[in-house]
Amino acid sequence: MTKVMVNGVARDMTVKEQAEYDARQTEYQNNLPSLKLKQIKEIRLQKLMESDYLALSDVVLSDSWKDKRQSWRDIPQNFTTEEQYDLLLARDSDGKLTHTIWEKP
């Protein structure tokens, strides 16, 4: 049984509380891939916004930047499993994303 704190006292959950807790945990686990993809899309959008100035009409965008921006846009099609999402979201000890797709050219 899972413990719960009530008024500073730890106790075992009731059968009903445990069933509700287990259902929430299952729902969370089932939704985890979509939550990870949402986070990846937010990072991708940030990377694209950070490099938008390079795509202005009066700037010649290098082929390496064109390819990099396209690779960011293609992430949802090219990375489709939860294991791949975990790789995209992996960070080093400084909190920086480690997958090579996030590197600037």
C-alpha positions in Angstrom: 0.0 0.0 0.0 1.0 3.6 -0.7 1.5 5.9 2.3 -0.4 9.2 2.5 0.2 12.1 4.9 -2.9 13.4 6.7 -2.5 16.2 9.2 1.1 15.3 9.6 0.5 11.6 10.2 1.5 9.0 7.7 -1.0 6.2 7.0 -1.7 3.6 4.3 -4.2 4.6 1.6 -7.6 3.1 1.8 -8.5 0.6 -1.0 -10.5 3.4 -2.8 -7.6 5.9 -2.4 -5.1 3.3 -3.7 -7.4 2.5 -6.7 -7.7 6.2 -7.6 -3.9 6.7 -7.1 -3.1 3.7 -9.4 -5.6 5.0 -12.0 -3.9 8.4 -12.1 -0.4 6.8 -12.3 -1.6 4.6 -15.2 -3.1 7.6 -17.0 0.1 9.6 -16.5 2.2 6.7 -17.9 -0.1 6.3 -20.9 0.1 10.1 -21.6 3.9 10.3 -21.0 4.9 9.9 -24.7 2.6 12.8 -25.7 3.9 15.0 -22.9 7.5 14.3 -24.0 6.6 15.1 -27.6 5.0 18.3 -26.5 8.2 19.3 -24.6 10.3 18.4 -27.7 8.1 20.6 -29.9 8.5 23.5 -27.5 12.3 23.1 -27.6 12.1 22.8 -31.4 10.0 26.0 -31.6 12.5 27.9 -29.4 15.4 26.8 -31.6 13.6 27.9 -34.8 12.6 31.2 -33.2 16.2 31.8 -32.1 17.4 31.3 -35.7 14.5 33.1 -37.5 16.7 36.2 -38.0 18.8 34.1 -40.3 15.8 33.4 -42.6 14.9 37.0 -43.3 14.5 38.1 -46.9 17.6 40.2 -46.8 19.8 37.5 -45.4 21.3 34.6 -47.4 20.7 31.5 -45.4 23.6 29.0 -45.6 22.9 25.5 -46.7 24.0 24.2 -43.3 21.4 26.4 -41.6 18.7 25.4 -44.1 19.4 21.8 -43.4 19.5 22.3 -39.6 16.2 24.2 -39.5 14.6 21.5 -41.7 15.9 18.8 -39.4 14.2 20.6 -36.5 10.9 20.8 -38.4 11.2 17.1 -39.3 11.6 15.9 -35.7 8.0 14.7 -35.3 8.2 12.6 -38.4 11.7 11.3 -37.8 11.5 10.6 -34.0 8.4 8.6 -33.1 9.1 6.4 -30.2 9.3 7.1 -26.5 12.9 5.9 -26.5 13.8 8.4 -29.2 12.0 11.1 -27.2 14.2 10.3 -24.2 17.3 10.7 -26.4 16.1 14.0 -27.6 15.4 15.2 -24.1 18.6 13.9 -22.5 20.7 16.6 -20.8 24.2 16.7 -19.4 25.2 17.6 -15.9 24.9 21.3 -16.8 21.4 20.9 -18.0 22.3 21.2 -21.7 20.6 19.1 -24.3 23.0 16.4 -25.5 21.4 15.1 -28.8 23.3 16.3 -31.8 20.1 17.4 -33.5 20.0 20.4 -31.2 23.5 21.6 -32.1 23.9 24.7 -34.2 25.8 24.2 -37.5 
